[in-house]
Amino acid sequence: MRCPFCGNIDTQVKDSRPAEDHAAIRRRRACPACAGRFTTYERVQLRDLTVVKKNGRREDFDRDKLDRSIRISMQKRPVETDRIDQMISGIVRRLESLGEPDIPSDKIGQIVMETLARIDTVAYVRFASVYKNFQAADDFEEFVHELRPPSEDD
């Protein structure tokens, strides 16, 4: 594994342990050249996935991009990091098990939203605001109104 600090290809594994509910291996590494320390994760990848964007453009599936967008929506929410890691791994496994190498971006968005809705409503609304491209406060109000169960006043 190449050192992200100096580019040395001879790094050493200092510690390995299961991560993400045994779906990955977390390795702490050290570089003998610059003494830098960093962490890598080893995961099973069943197949290469391609994301088909709404405009027809295609790009390789990027787990890190999915991870970033979910973590942004989960910022300052009372959900443990391990739970978020498990959720992301579950979403990726679900995408891989669809059996198709090409996955429309809206399908990924739907799966993420379904998962977030079960875990944290605020994170769900945050993600939806970007995914559904809310333009005004009325968009939020309408979306949140749909989330609420009907009351006797309605």
N, C-alpha and C positions, 0 to 999 in steps of 0.2 A: 504494500500500500504506500503510495507516494505521500510524503509529508506536505501538508497544505501550507507550511510556512517557508520551507527552503527548497522543496522539490526533490529531496533525497528519496530514492526508491527503497532504501533498506531501513524500514521502521520495525520496531519490535513491539509485540503484544505483551502488555504488562498484566492485564486482567481480562478475563472473559466471563460473562454471566448471561443467563437467559434474560430476555426483555420482552415487553409487550405480550405478557401472558404466554411465554414460551413460543411465540411466533417469530422471534428474532433473537440474534445473539449480539449483545453489546460488548464491544472490545475497546479497552483503553490502550492506547498506543503511545510510544515514545520514540522520538527521533534521536539517534545517537549523534548526528551531525550538528543539530542546532539546539538540542535538549527540549524541543517543543513537545507538548503533550496534546493529544486529541482523541476523540471518540469516533468509532465507526460502528455501523449496524449491518449485520448480515441477515438477509431475509430470503425466503423462497420466492421466486418469481415464476409463476406457472406459464405465462406467455407474455409476449410483447404486445402492449396495447397502443392503439392509435386513437387520438381524440379527433372527432370530426366536428369542427366549429360550425356555428349557424350559417356562416358565409361560405361553407364548403371547404375552407382551408383545413389541412390535416397537420397534426403535430404529434410527436411521441408523448405518451402519457407521462406526466411528471408527478411522482408521489410527493415530492417536496412542495410543489405548488398547491396540491390538495391539502397537505399538512399546514402550510402557511395560512391558507384561507380559512380553514377550520379553527386554527389557533387564534386568528384575529377575531373571529366571531365569538370565541370562548373567553376572550380576555376579561379578567376580573370577575369571572363566574366561579361559583363554588363547585367546580368539577376537578377532580384530581388528574394530574398529568398522566398517570398510568391509564386512567379511564379514557382519556382523549387518544392516547396511543393505541389502545385496544379498538376504539371506534374507527380510527383511520385504517388500521389493519383489516378490520371487518369489512369496511367499504371497498378496499382494494381487492380482498378475496372475493367479494360479491361481484365486482366488475370482471375479475378474471374468470369467474365461474359462469358468466353469461354465455361463454362459448364463442363469442365474436371478437375478432381482433380489432375491429373498428367500432368505437363507441361514440354516439352523438354526445356532445357536451351537455345538452339538456337532460339526457339520461343520468349523467353523473350528478348534475345539479339536483335532480329529483331524489336520487338515492341519498345524497348528503342531507337534503332538507328533511326527508323521512327520518333519518337517523337523529339529526339534531332535535327534531320535534319531540322525540321520545326522551331525550336526555335533558334539554334545557330550552325552555320557550324563548328566553331573551336571546340566546345564541341563534336560535332558529330565525327569529325576526331580523337579527343583524345580518345573517347570511342571506336571507330572502331579499333584504333591501338592496343588496348588490346584485344577486342573481336575477331578480325580477326587474332591476334597474328602476327603482323608485325615483321619481323626479320631483315629487312635492309631498308636503305633509299629508295631504289627502290620500295619497297612495298608502302611507303608513296606517292612517286611520282606518281605511277600508280593509286592509290586510289584517290588522289587529282585531277589528270588529268580527271578521270571519273566524278568528281563533276562539273568541269567547262563546260559551254556551248561551243559548237564548235565555233571556230572563223573562220574568212574568210581565215586566213593563213593555216588552217588545211586541 
